[in-house]
């Protein structure tokens, strides 16, 4: 998914770069438990899908302040990779998500 958001890069990063905010804006994110979100950190996410709540650990693979965040789930192989750029008075977002073999 790619999008240009009419919002400053630092505001978009405050949401994307901090998984603790995901329940505030990502519809399937119900709860996040974790103290820090740096490379190598593990956090716990509860997701709501099809009326069920599922719990998974996530591991931060990459994090470059104001630019990139990538995490994966060692159980399911799910991942998200966010790339952000400051462009045309807003923020360009390139986000890939999917499932690879765990």
PAZAPA-4460 file (N, C-alpha, C; in steps of 0.05 Angstrom, whole numbers, plus 32768, in hexadecimal, padded with zeros to 4 digits):
% residues 102
    n_x    n_y    n_z   ca_x   ca_y   ca_z    c_x    c_y    c_z   seq   type   mol
   8011   7FE9   8000   8000   8000   8000   8012   8019   8000     1      X     A
   800B   802C   7FF0   8019   8045   7FEF   8005   805C   7FF1     2      X     A
   800C   8070   8000   7FFA   8087   8003   800A   80A0   8009     3      X     A
   7FFF   80B7   8001   800A   80D0   800A   7FF6   80DC   801E     4      X     A
   8000   80E1   8036   7FF0   80EC   804C   7FF5   8109   804F     5      X     A
   7FE1   8118   8052   7FE3   8135   8057   7FE8   813A   8074     6      X     A
   7FFF   812F   807D   8007   8132   809A   8026   8132   809B     7      X     A
   8031   8141   80AD   804E   8142   80B0   805A   8126   80B7     8      X     A
   8072   8121   80AD   8080   8108   80B2   8081   8101   80D0     9      X     A
   8088   8114   80E1   808B   810E   80FD   8070   8105   810A    10      X     A
   805A   810F   8100   8040   8107   810B   8039   80EA   8101    11      X     A
   803F   80E4   80E8   803A   80C9   80DE   804C   80B5   80EC    12      X     A
   8065   80BD   80F0   8078   80AB   80FD   806F   80A6   811A    13      X     A
   8064   80BA   8128   805B   80B6   8143   8047   80A0   8146    14      X     A
   8038   809A   8130   8025   8084   8130   8031   806A   8126    15      X     A
   803D   806B   810E   8048   8054   8102   8061   8049   8111    16      X     A
   8072   805A   811A   808B   8052   8127   8088   804A   8144    17      X     A
   8070   804C   814F   806B   8045   816B   8053   8031   816C    18      X     A
   8059   8017   816B   8043   8003   816C   802F   8007   8183    19      X     A
   8037   8013   8199   8024   8018   81AF   800C   8028   81A6    20      X     A
   800F   8038   8191   7FF8   8048   8187   7FE5   8039   8175    21      X     A
   7FED   8021   816C   7FDD   8013   8158   7FC0   800F   8160    22      X     A
   7FB9   8009   8178   7F9C   8006   817F   7F8D   8020   817B    23      X     A
   7F9A   8037   817A   7F8D   8050   8176   7F84   8055   8159    24      X     A
   7F91   8047   8147   7F8B   804D   812A   7F8A   8035   8118    25      X     A
   7F95   801E   8120   7F95   8006   810F   7F7D   7FF5   8117    26      X     A
   7F69   7FF1   8107   7F50   7FE4   8110   7F53   7FC8   811C    27      X     A
   7F66   7FB8   8114   7F69   7F9D   811F   7F7A   7F9C   8138    28      X     A
   7F89   7FB1   813E   7F9A   7FB1   8156   7F89   7FB8   816E    29      X     A
   7F87   7FA4   8180   7F76   7FA7   8198   7F87   7FB0   81B0    30      X     A
   7F9F   7FA5   81B2   7FB0   7FAB   81C9   7FCD   7FA6   81C2    31      X     A
   7FDF   7FB7   81CC   7FFC   7FB4   81C8   8009   7FB4   81E4    32      X     A
   801A   7FA0   81E9   8029   7FA0   8202   8047   7F9F   81FB    33      X     A
   8055   7FB3   8204   8071   7FB5   81FF   807C   7FCF   820B    34      X     A
   8094   7FCE   8215   80A0   7FE5   8222   80AF   7FF6   820E    35      X     A
   80BD   7FE9   81FB   80CD   7FF8   81E7   80C8   7FEB   81CC    36      X     A
   80CE   7FFA   81B7   80CA   7FF1   819C   80E2   7FF7   818B    37      X     A
   80F8   7FEB   8193   8112   7FEF   8185   8119   7FD4   8177    38      X     A
   812D   7FD5   8165   8135   7FBD   8157   813C   7FA7   816B    39      X     A
   8130   7F8F   8166   8134   7F78   8177   811F   7F76   818E    40      X     A
   8111   7F8B   8194   80FC   7F8A   81A9   80E5   7F78   81A1    41      X     A
   80DA   7F6B   81B4   80C2   7F5A   81B0   80AB   7F68   81BE    42      X     A
   8094   7F6B   81B1   807C   7F75   81BE   8065   7F63   81B8    43      X     A
   8050   7F65   81C7   8039   7F53   81C5   8021   7F63   81BA    44      X     A
   8014   7F57   81A6   7FFD   7F65   8199   7FE5   7F52   819A    45      X     A
   7FCE   7F5E   81A2   7FB4   7F50   81A0   7FA6   7F5C   8188    46      X     A
   7F9E   7F4B   8176   7F8F   7F54   815E   7F73   7F49   815F    47      X     A
   7F61   7F58   8154   7F45   7F4F   8152   7F3E   7F4A   8135    48      X     A
   7F39   7F31   812F   7F33   7F29   8113   7F1B   7F16   8113    49      X     A
   7F07   7F1D   8103   7EEF   7F0D   8100   7EE2   7F06   811B    50      X     A
   7EE0   7F19   812D   7ED3   7F15   8147   7EE4   7F06   815B    51      X     A
   7EFD   7F00   8154   7F0E   7EF2   8167   7F26   7F03   816E    52      X     A
   7F31   7EFF   8186   7F4A   7F0D   818E   7F60   7EF9   818E    53      X     A
   7F76   7EFF   817F   7F8D   7EEE   817D   7FA5   7EFD   8188    54      X     A
   7FB7   7EEF   8195   7FCF   7EFC   81A1   7FE8   7EF1   8195    55      X     A
   7FFA   7F04   818F   8013   7EFD   8182   802A   7F0E   818C    56      X     A
   8042   7F04   818B   805A   7F14   8190   8063   7F20   8175    57      X     A
   806E   7F37   8176   807A   7F45   815F   8097   7F4B   8166    58      X     A
   80A8   7F4A   8152   80C4   7F51   8156   80CB   7F68   8143    59      X     A
   80D7   7F7D   814E   80DF   7F93   813D   80F9   7F8B   812F    60      X     A
   80F8   7F8C   8114   810F   7F84   8104   8120   7F9C   80FB    61      X     A
   8112   7FB2   80F4   811F   7FCA   80EB   8110   7FE2   80F6    62      X     A
   8120   7FF6   80FD   8114   800F   8106   8127   8026   8101    63      X     A
   8120   8038   80F0   8130   804F   80EA   811E   8067   80EE    64      X     A
   8124   8076   8103   8113   808D   810C   810A   809E   80F4    65      X     A
   80F0   80A2   80F3   80E2   80B2   80DE   80E4   80A7   80C2    66      X     A
   80EE   808E   80BF   80F1   8083   80A4   80E5   8067   80A1    67      X     A
   80EB   8054   80B3   80E5   8038   80AE   80DF   8029   80C8    68      X     A
   80CB   8017   80C6   80C5   8004   80DB   80BE   7FEA   80CE    69      X     A
   80CA   7FD4   80D8   80C3   7FB9   80CE   80C1   7FA7   80E6    70      X     A
   80AB   7F98   80E8   80A8   7F83   80FD   809E   7F6A   80F0    71      X     A
   80A2   7F54   80FF   8097   7F3A   80F6   808D   7F2A   810E    72      X     A
   807C   7F17   8107   8070   7F05   811B   807E   7EE9   8118    73      X     A
   808D   7EE0   812C   809A   7EC6   8128   8087   7EAE   8128    74      X     A
   806E   7EB2   8131   805B   7E9C   8131   804D   7E99   8116    75      X     A
   8043   7EAF   810B   8033   7EAE   80F2   8043   7EB4   80D9    76      X     A
   805A   7EC1   80DC   8069   7ECB   80C5   805F   7EE5   80BA    77      X     A
   804B   7EF1   80C8   8040   7F0B   80BF   8055   7F21   80C3    78      X     A
   8054   7F35   80B3   8066   7F4C   80B5   8059   7F65   80AB    79      X     A
   8064   7F7C   80B3   805E   7F96   80A8   8078   7FA5   80A5    80      X     A
   807A   7FB3   808E   8092   7FC3   8088   8088   7FDE   807F    81      X     A
   808F   7FF2   808F   8087   800E   808A   809F   801E   8082    82      X     A
   809C   802D   806C   80B0   8040   8063   80A3   805B   8060    83      X     A
   80AE   8070   806C   80A2   808B   806C   80B6   809E   8060    84      X     A
   80AB   80B2   8051   80BC   80C7   8045   80AD   80E2   8047    85      X     A
   80BC   80F6   804C   80B2   8112   804E   80B1   811D   8031    86      X     A
   8098   8121   8027   8096   812A   800B   807E   813D   8008    87      X     A
   8081   8151   7FF7   806C   8163   7FEF   805A   816D   8007    88      X     A
   8067   8174   801C   8059   817F   8033   8049   816A   8043    89      X     A
   804E   8151   803E   8041   813C   804C   8053   8124   8050    90      X     A
   8047   810C   8051   8057   80F4   8055   804E   80DF   8041    91      X     A
   8062   80D4   8033   805D   80BD   8021   8061   80A4   8032    92      X     A
   804D   8092   8031   804E   8079   8040   804F   8062   802C    93      X     A
   8062   8050   8030   8063   8037   8020   8062   8021   8035    94      X     A
   804C   8012   8036   8049   7FFD   804B   8044   7FE3   803D    95      X     A
   8053   7FCF   8045   8050   7FB4   803B   8049   7FA2   8053    96      X     A
   8036   7F90   804F   8030   7F7D   8064   802A   7F62   8056    97      X     A
   802F   7F4D   8065   802B   7F33   8059   8032   7F1D   806D    98      X     A
   8035   7F05   8062   803C   7EEE   8072   8052   7EDE   8064    99      X     A
   8067   7ED9   8072   807D   7EC7   8068   807E   7EAF   807B   100      X     A
   808C   7E9A   8072   808F   7E83   8084   809B   7E8B   809E   101      X     A
   808E   7E84   80B5   809A   7E8B   80CF   80B4   7E7C   80D4   102      X     A
***
